[in-house]
């Protein structure tokens, strides 16, 4: 899923003439710890440095000392973090502009049993707080 997230992020930055630092938060979900590290490396190789404003819903939902390894369900983590933490921070004015990148795998029991690859996908939306 990290390559799908990279592709979507680069397309977004290119098409909107923006850069990572234009956002208060760039969040993926759920790449987990390993997938996030891969995404950071891939983005840096393409000339994009995701800084302190990058995080992943799979890492945000669990504490560091929980033994969850790579996180949880992308749909579950993304929805939970967006609808609780992120929207609350936007409402409070702590965040103004968020690039929310939902990641996932297009799983099929048949393709897995046939030795096929599992395609990754990433959809991105920008959520902005209106000035009052």
N, C-alpha and C positions, 0 to 999 in steps of 0.2 A: 504494500500500500504506500510505502514511502516514495517510490518512483511516481505513482499516480498523484500524490500530494505535491511533489516537486513540479510535475508537469502543469498542474492546475495553478499553483502559485506563480510560476514563471509566466504562464499565459495571462494571469490576472495582472501582474505587475506591468507586463509589456502592453497589454491592451488598455489599461487605465492610466498608464504613465505615472505609476506610483512606485514606491519602494517600501521595504519592510518598516523603516522608521516612521512612515506616515501613519502607522496604526498604533493604538495604545496596547492592543493585544492581537496576536495572531495565534489561533488555536486550532489544532487538529484533534481528531478523535476517532478512533483510538489506535494510535501507533504504539503506545506503551514506551517504555524506556529505550529498548533496542531500536525500534522503528523511528523514534524521535532522533536518536543519535545518527541513524542512517540518513534521515531527512536533512539534518543539519550539515552533514558531510556533503551530500549531493548538492545542496543549495550553494554551499561555499565554493564547490568546484565550478559552479555556473556563475559565480561572481555575486551571489546574494548572501549577505550575512544576516541570518535571523538572530537577533540579539536577545536581550533580557525580556523583550515583549513577546517572545514565543513560548508556548506551553502546549501540552497535550492533555485532553480530557481524561484519558486513561491514567495519566500520572497525577492529575489534579484530584481525582475522586478517591484515591487511596493514599494512606499515609506511607511514608518511607519504610516503616518497620513492619508493614503487612506483607506477608509472603504471597503476593499475587503474581509475581514475575512480570509478565508482559501486559497486565491490565485486565480489562473486561470487554464486554460487548461494545463495539463501536457505537451502535445505535443507542444502547443504554447509557453509556458514559457521555456521549455527545449531548443527548437530550437532557440528562440530569444536570450536567454542568451548565449548559446554556440556560435552561429554565429556572435554575436556582441562582448560582453564583454570578454568571455573566450578566444576565438581565437585571439582577439586583444592583450590580456595580454600575451599569449604565443608568439605571433609574436614580441612583444616588449621586451621579455625576463623576464618579471615580474613573470611569471609562467613557470616552467620547466616540471612539471609532474602533470597531472590532472586525477583523477578517476571520470568519468562522468557516473552517474547512472540514466538513464531515467526510471521513474516510471509511472505506469498507471493502470487503472482499465479496465477489460474486460467486458464492459457494454453490456447488452442486454435488450431491453425493455421486451422481453418475460420472461426472467429469473426473472427480477424484479417484474413483475406482478404475477409470480407464487410463490413469496416469497423465491426465491433462493438467496444464498449469491452472492456477486460480487467479483470474484477473483482479486487479485492485482498481478501485474507483475513488474519486474525490470530487465533491461538489463544494463550491465556495460561495458565500454570501457576505456582503458587507452590512454591518448593523451600526447605525450612527444615532447618537442621541441628538435630538433637536434642541437648539438653544431656546430657552424659555423667555 
